[in-house]
Amino acid sequence: MVPSDNPAMYIQHHLANWKMGEGFWTWHLDTILFGMLTAFILMYFGRKVAKNLTSEAPTGLQSFMEMIVEFVDGQVKESFHGHSKLVAPLALTIFAWVFLMNAMDLLPVDLLSFIGGVLGLELHAKVVPTTDLNTTFAMAISVFVLIVYFSIKSKGVIGFGKEFLYIPFGKYLMPVNIVMKLVEELAKPVSLGMRLFGNMYAGELIFLLIALLPFWVQPLLSTPWAIFHILIITLQAFIFMILTIVYLSLAIEEH
């Protein structure tokens, strides 16, 4: 589809998911495909570095991976006030996977349409999994389940229940305590999911708006925005990771 023909249809075309099914059981095949693709890329290079690990003459890839591991490990040591073998690998996985999914936004916006045209297909697909609420909320809900697990494991079922019943106003205001605690806890996955989705969706929309401009203007805007967008996709991956660490740390604290 040529952008100048119908700008509204052009944007709708690029923001439509490749779907299968109806209603609640609708599957976003593009989200699943590109989410699995980025996960495979992460596992492939991680395994490749692990198999060829050396301390004598490390490759550039190994040095890069070690830098990321040390960075994430430092963030966990600073932000997680407890002991767990799960938090550091979880934080590393979140940071790397979210970054790779976000980085799909740097591909040309018309690439999938071009491939579809070559194959004789009309593809309605989104290449960035994190521009789909299903992805961001699935990850946020997974983190929320871990928050509850860490809290119960640290404080026990009774201690976990007391937080809902007695904090912050004591036993005489239990209904108020429960409502406030529910709002506080449910705000965590909502903020995690919406923040990542909102930033990536807005970034994708700006790329589409740039594609609607005359071809001679596009390089003047797309290149600076792509460079700035690298900072955004990295920052969003970092924020999702660091908030996960902080929330898990708060889950095991007594006060």
PERA-V50615 format. One record per residue. N is the residue number from 1. RES is the residue in three letters. SS is DSSP state (h for helix, s for strand, l for the rest). Layout:
n=N res=RES ss=SS
n=N res=RES ss=SS
//
This chain:
n=1 res=MET ss=l
n=2 res=VAL ss=l
n=3 res=PRO ss=l
n=4 res=SER ss=l
n=5 res=ASP ss=l
n=6 res=ASN ss=l
n=7 res=PRO ss=h
n=8 res=ALA ss=h
n=9 res=MET ss=h
n=10 res=TYR ss=h
n=11 res=ILE ss=h
n=12 res=GLN ss=h
n=13 res=HIS ss=h
n=14 res=HIS ss=h
n=15 res=LEU ss=h
n=16 res=ALA ss=l
n=17 res=ASN ss=l
n=18 res=TRP ss=l
n=19 res=LYS ss=s
n=20 res=MET ss=s
n=21 res=GLY ss=l
n=22 res=GLU ss=l
n=23 res=GLY ss=h
n=24 res=PHE ss=h
n=25 res=TRP ss=h
n=26 res=THR ss=l
n=27 res=TRP ss=s
n=28 res=HIS ss=s
n=29 res=LEU ss=h
n=30 res=ASP ss=h
n=31 res=THR ss=h
n=32 res=ILE ss=h
n=33 res=LEU ss=h
n=34 res=PHE ss=h
n=35 res=GLY ss=h
n=36 res=MET ss=h
n=37 res=LEU ss=h
n=38 res=THR ss=h
n=39 res=ALA ss=h
n=40 res=PHE ss=h
n=41 res=ILE ss=h
n=42 res=LEU ss=h
n=43 res=MET ss=h
n=44 res=TYR ss=h
n=45 res=PHE ss=h
n=46 res=GLY ss=h
n=47 res=ARG ss=h
n=48 res=LYS ss=h
n=49 res=VAL ss=h
n=50 res=ALA ss=h
n=51 res=LYS ss=h
n=52 res=ASN ss=l
n=53 res=LEU ss=l
n=54 res=THR ss=l
n=55 res=SER ss=l
n=56 res=GLU ss=l
n=57 res=ALA ss=l
n=58 res=PRO ss=l
n=59 res=THR ss=l
n=60 res=GLY ss=h
n=61 res=LEU ss=h
n=62 res=GLN ss=h
n=63 res=SER ss=h
n=64 res=PHE ss=h
n=65 res=MET ss=h
n=66 res=GLU ss=h
n=67 res=MET ss=h
n=68 res=ILE ss=h
n=69 res=VAL ss=h
n=70 res=GLU ss=h
n=71 res=PHE ss=h
n=72 res=VAL ss=h
n=73 res=ASP ss=h
n=74 res=GLY ss=h
n=75 res=GLN ss=h
n=76 res=VAL ss=h
n=77 res=LYS ss=h
n=78 res=GLU ss=h
n=79 res=SER ss=h
n=80 res=PHE ss=l
n=81 res=HIS ss=l
n=82 res=GLY ss=l
n=83 res=HIS ss=l
n=84 res=SER ss=l
n=85 res=LYS ss=l
n=86 res=LEU ss=l
n=87 res=VAL ss=h
n=88 res=ALA ss=h
n=89 res=PRO ss=h
n=90 res=LEU ss=h
n=91 res=ALA ss=h
n=92 res=LEU ss=h
n=93 res=THR ss=h
n=94 res=ILE ss=h
n=95 res=PHE ss=h
n=96 res=ALA ss=h
n=97 res=TRP ss=h
n=98 res=VAL ss=h
n=99 res=PHE ss=h
n=100 res=LEU ss=h
n=101 res=MET ss=h
n=102 res=ASN ss=h
n=103 res=ALA ss=h
n=104 res=MET ss=h
n=105 res=ASP ss=h
n=106 res=LEU ss=h
n=107 res=LEU ss=l
n=108 res=PRO ss=l
n=109 res=VAL ss=l
n=110 res=ASP ss=l
n=111 res=LEU ss=h
n=112 res=LEU ss=h
n=113 res=SER ss=h
n=114 res=PHE ss=h
n=115 res=ILE ss=h
n=116 res=GLY ss=h
n=117 res=GLY ss=h
n=118 res=VAL ss=h
n=119 res=LEU ss=l
n=120 res=GLY ss=l
n=121 res=LEU ss=l
n=122 res=GLU ss=l
n=123 res=LEU ss=l
n=124 res=HIS ss=l
n=125 res=ALA ss=l
n=126 res=LYS ss=l
n=127 res=VAL ss=l
n=128 res=VAL ss=l
n=129 res=PRO ss=h
n=130 res=THR ss=h
n=131 res=THR ss=h
n=132 res=ASP ss=l
n=133 res=LEU ss=h
n=134 res=ASN ss=h
n=135 res=THR ss=h
n=136 res=THR ss=h
n=137 res=PHE ss=h
n=138 res=ALA ss=h
n=139 res=MET ss=h
n=140 res=ALA ss=h
n=141 res=ILE ss=h
n=142 res=SER ss=h
n=143 res=VAL ss=h
n=144 res=PHE ss=h
n=145 res=VAL ss=h
n=146 res=LEU ss=h
n=147 res=ILE ss=h
n=148 res=VAL ss=h
n=149 res=TYR ss=h
n=150 res=PHE ss=h
n=151 res=SER ss=h
n=152 res=ILE ss=h
n=153 res=LYS ss=h
n=154 res=SER ss=h
n=155 res=LYS ss=h
n=156 res=GLY ss=h
n=157 res=VAL ss=h
n=158 res=ILE ss=h
n=159 res=GLY ss=h
n=160 res=PHE ss=h
n=161 res=GLY ss=h
n=162 res=LYS ss=h
n=163 res=GLU ss=h
n=164 res=PHE ss=h
n=165 res=LEU ss=h
n=166 res=TYR ss=h
n=167 res=ILE ss=l
n=168 res=PRO ss=l
n=169 res=PHE ss=l
n=170 res=GLY ss=l
n=171 res=LYS ss=h
n=172 res=TYR ss=h
n=173 res=LEU ss=h
n=174 res=MET ss=h
n=175 res=PRO ss=h
n=176 res=VAL ss=h
n=177 res=ASN ss=h
n=178 res=ILE ss=h
n=179 res=VAL ss=h
n=180 res=MET ss=h
n=181 res=LYS ss=h
n=182 res=LEU ss=h
n=183 res=VAL ss=h
n=184 res=GLU ss=h
n=185 res=GLU ss=h
n=186 res=LEU ss=h
n=187 res=ALA ss=h
n=188 res=LYS ss=h
n=189 res=PRO ss=h
n=190 res=VAL ss=h
n=191 res=SER ss=h
n=192 res=LEU ss=h
n=193 res=GLY ss=h
n=194 res=MET ss=h
n=195 res=ARG ss=h
n=196 res=LEU ss=h
n=197 res=PHE ss=h
n=198 res=GLY ss=h
n=199 res=ASN ss=h
n=200 res=MET ss=h
n=201 res=TYR ss=h
n=202 res=ALA ss=h
n=203 res=GLY ss=h
n=204 res=GLU ss=h
n=205 res=LEU ss=h
n=206 res=ILE ss=h
n=207 res=PHE ss=h
n=208 res=LEU ss=h
n=209 res=LEU ss=h
n=210 res=ILE ss=h
n=211 res=ALA ss=h
n=212 res=LEU ss=l
n=213 res=LEU ss=l
n=214 res=PRO ss=l
n=215 res=PHE ss=h
n=216 res=TRP ss=h
n=217 res=VAL ss=h
n=218 res=GLN ss=h
n=219 res=PRO ss=h
n=220 res=LEU ss=h
n=221 res=LEU ss=h
n=222 res=SER ss=h
n=223 res=THR ss=h
n=224 res=PRO ss=h
n=225 res=TRP ss=h
n=226 res=ALA ss=h
n=227 res=ILE ss=h
n=228 res=PHE ss=h
n=229 res=HIS ss=h
n=230 res=ILE ss=h
n=231 res=LEU ss=h
n=232 res=ILE ss=h
n=233 res=ILE ss=h
n=234 res=THR ss=h
n=235 res=LEU ss=h
n=236 res=GLN ss=h
n=237 res=ALA ss=h
n=238 res=PHE ss=h
n=239 res=ILE ss=h
n=240 res=PHE ss=h
n=241 res=MET ss=h
n=242 res=ILE ss=h
n=243 res=LEU ss=h
n=244 res=THR ss=h
n=245 res=ILE ss=h
n=246 res=VAL ss=h
n=247 res=TYR ss=h
n=248 res=LEU ss=h
n=249 res=SER ss=h
n=250 res=LEU ss=h
n=251 res=ALA ss=h
n=252 res=ILE ss=h
n=253 res=GLU ss=l
n=254 res=GLU ss=l
n=255 res=HIS ss=l
//
